[in-house]
Amino acid sequence: NAGVTQTPKFQVLKTGQSMTLQCAQDMNHEYMSWYRQDPGMGLRLIHYSVGAGITDQGEVPNGYNVSRSTTEDFPLRLLSAAPSQTSVYFCASSTPGQGLDTQYFGPGTRLTVL
Amino acid sequence: SQQGEEDPQALSIQEGENATMNCSYKTSINNLQWYRQNSGRGLVHLILIRSNEREKHSGRLRVTLDTSKKSSSLLITASRAADTASYFCATDEGSGNTGKLIFGQGTTLQVKP
C-alpha cells in the first residue's frame, strides 16, 4: 500500500491564482481530512469528510473548497490564493473501528503564495 | 482556537535522559492521541489513550491522562538522538470522529548525543 499520497510536494502561486492540492489514499479509509501547519504551530483542521459525498468544515475553512466523489480521493481547492494561505498542507485518513482510531498522514504540500 | 496547549514549547536534553511533555485541553474528550513529526515530514501516530484510561505504555513511551484536570503527559524514557522531533497532542473534542482532530501547538524535543 502507498498509504496517503499528496501532490504536488511544492507549489508557488501568485496572489489570486487558483489551484487544487491532490490527496489520495489506498487503505479504504472512510474519513479524510485536510490540515494546514504554519511555522511553530500545530495543525489546524480545514475541512474533513466522513465518507464519499459528505464533507464538513473544520476550524479554518475560509478560502478553501473540498469535494469527496470517491472514497480514495479528497482534493482541496484554493479559490483565489492569498499570502495568508502560505503554509504546509497535510492530508490524513482514518477509519473508525480499527481499534487505534489513528490518522495516517501524507508527506505534505509546501505552498507559497507571493 | 487550539484545543491542546503543550508545555514546554521546547525541550533540550542529553541522550539517556527522560523527556516529559504536557498537554492541556479545554473540552470533554473520547480519546487523546500523541503524534510525532520529524522536521519537514508528516505526522506519525504514537499512542492513543481513551477517556476511561489513566495510563498507557508503548515501548519507551508512557502516557497519562487526568480528565479532571483536562491534561495529559507524554514521557519518553531513555531518550535517543533519533527521538529529536516535534510532539503533538490531539483530541476529538468528544466527537468520537477520528477525522476531526484538534491539535496542540507542539513541543520541540532536541536530544543531544
Interface residues (C-beta under 8 A of the other chain):
Chain A: V4 E30 Y31 M32 S33 Y35 G40 M41 G42 L43 R44 L45 Y48 S49 V50 D56 G58 E59 F90 A92 S93 S94 T95 P96 L100 D101 T102 Q103 Y104 F105 G106 P107 G108
Chain B: S1 Q2 G4 E6 N31 Q33 Y35 G40 R41 G42 L43 V44 H45 L48 F88 A90 G96 N97 T98 G99 K100 L101 I102 F103 G104 Q105 G106
